[in-house]
């Protein structure tokens, strides 16, 4: 009888270890610019997510459990970006500028049977500050402007592990206004009976001036470990300039609640190095 009571007491603990209902993500990205004009460029990002129903991770890749279970969620994000230019010497005048960007957004995902809805609204505050000094004195100038972002997509899941969605990306600010057609697709499939999975993703935005499309994939060697890559092409139809970016990424869950990851991005004019982590509870 005592053993039965002990087993019943342990059961909720073992079950909860396979599920979570909230998570916190945080990451830092360092930019390595080819241009000598940039002295430092870094971005810190964090996101909090709450799921309306506990996410069961048993027999699934830990990073894909919420998607495979069609779990509804709400989230909030914050990002801080800091850019400091190197000093410029122009006719015995020293000029240096810096930029700061604070970004805030809230969003969510919702499944109703096979229908899928997602939306996000954000606000970005830019501050540009420049200083110059010479033998004749010094000057200080500041500029501030804001940008509002919107994203809304409606999708369909013909099978449990496949999502196809389309909608709109909108950016509105001082002197900048863009409404773009947005496209998203995701497919996660098992490869064998040993917990190996494959994740394929597509994310696109096609506007009047700027087009962007990303193809990516992740190979789950185990339930905890994934390695992946992605390719992004950004095109400005006005200037006829395009940018290609290649990405390598990996994530490892130390346990069911804690993960560490890294992303390396390479392009012609800059490289990006990211470290990130997730805590679930």
HELIX and SHEET records of a PDB file:
HELIX    1   1 UNK A    2  UNK A   16  1                                  15    
HELIX    2   2 UNK A   65  UNK A   68  1                                   4    
SHEET    1   A15 UNK A  88  UNK A  90  0                                        
SHEET    2   A15 UNK A  93  UNK A 112 -1                                        
SHEET    3   A15 UNK A  73  UNK A  85 -1                                        
SHEET    4   A15 UNK A  38  UNK A  56 -1                                        
SHEET    5   A15 UNK A  19  UNK A  33 -1                                        
SHEET    6   A15 UNK A 270  UNK A 280 -1                                        
SHEET    7   A15 UNK A 258  UNK A 267 -1                                        
SHEET    8   A15 UNK A 241  UNK A 253 -1                                        
SHEET    9   A15 UNK A 225  UNK A 236 -1                                        
SHEET   10   A15 UNK A 210  UNK A 220 -1                                        
SHEET   11   A15 UNK A 197  UNK A 206 -1                                        
SHEET   12   A15 UNK A 176  UNK A 190 -1                                        
SHEET   13   A15 UNK A 162  UNK A 173 -1                                        
SHEET   14   A15 UNK A 137  UNK A 156 -1                                        
SHEET   15   A15 UNK A 115  UNK A 134 -1                                        
END                                                                             
